[in-house]
Amino acid sequence: MAHRRPVKRSLTLRGHRTSVSLEDIFWDAFRRYADEDGRTINGLAAELDMARGDLGLASAIRIYVLERALARDQSSE
């Protein structure tokens, strides 16, 4: 399985520009989940940012994507 290094992505959180470095596989899934929920990636990222505590935003996004994928796997069993 060949994956590239993380790529810096720009986001706007509550009117402030920021960036996160994410691998394509996480970014693509994050965008897909936002679309499935009828949300923007900036809105979803802002929500995760508010709830992340000491965790970095990129890590919070990766965990969110993993938890969604695991929940989807469990519901299909």
C-alpha distance (Angstrom), angle and dihedral (degrees) to the residues before:
residue distance angle dihedral
M1 . . .
A2 3.80 . .
H3 3.79 117.4 .
R4 3.77 128.1 171.5
R5 3.75 125.9 -128.9
P6 3.82 118.1 -86.9
V7 3.79 116.2 -73.2
K8 3.80 122.8 -143.8
R9 3.83 110.2 -114.3
S10 3.80 126.1 -168.8
L11 3.80 122.1 -130.2
T12 3.78 135.5 173.8
L13 3.81 113.2 -138.7
R14 3.79 115.4 -170.9
G15 3.81 91.4 -28.1
H16 3.82 96.6 -43.9
R17 3.79 123.8 108.7
T18 3.79 117.3 -130.2
S19 3.77 137.6 154.2
V20 3.78 137.7 -137.3
S21 3.78 129.4 -163.5
L22 3.79 110.2 -132.5
E23 3.77 136.6 161.7
D24 3.81 114.8 -112.3
I25 3.82 92.4 -111.6
F26 3.83 91.8 59.1
W27 3.81 95.1 40.9
D28 3.81 92.4 49.5
A29 3.81 92.2 49.0
F30 3.82 91.6 45.6
R31 3.81 90.8 53.0
R32 3.82 91.2 46.0
Y33 3.82 92.8 51.1
A34 3.81 91.3 48.2
D35 3.82 89.6 50.5
E36 3.82 91.9 47.3
D37 3.80 89.2 53.9
G38 3.82 93.7 45.3
R39 3.80 91.6 -115.2
T40 3.78 135.7 126.0
I41 3.78 119.8 -112.7
N42 3.80 88.8 -123.5
G43 3.80 91.4 53.7
L44 3.79 93.4 47.7
A45 3.81 91.6 45.1
A46 3.82 90.3 50.5
E47 3.80 90.2 52.5
L48 3.81 91.5 50.2
D49 3.80 89.9 45.6
M50 3.81 91.2 56.0
A51 3.82 92.1 50.2
R52 3.81 101.2 39.0
G53 3.80 100.2 90.8
D54 3.83 110.6 -173.5
L55 3.80 92.7 -10.3
G56 3.79 119.2 106.9
L57 3.79 116.1 -111.8
A58 3.82 94.1 -116.7
S59 3.81 89.9 52.3
A60 3.80 91.0 47.5
I61 3.82 89.8 53.3
R62 3.81 92.3 48.2
I63 3.81 91.1 50.2
Y64 3.81 91.3 47.3
V65 3.81 90.9 51.8
L66 3.81 92.0 46.9
E67 3.81 92.9 48.1
R68 3.83 91.2 49.9
A69 3.80 91.1 49.0
L70 3.81 92.3 48.1
A71 3.80 92.1 47.4
R72 3.81 89.9 50.5
D73 3.82 90.6 50.0
Q74 3.81 91.9 49.2
S75 3.79 93.3 49.0
S76 3.80 91.5 52.5
E77 3.82 94.1 54.0
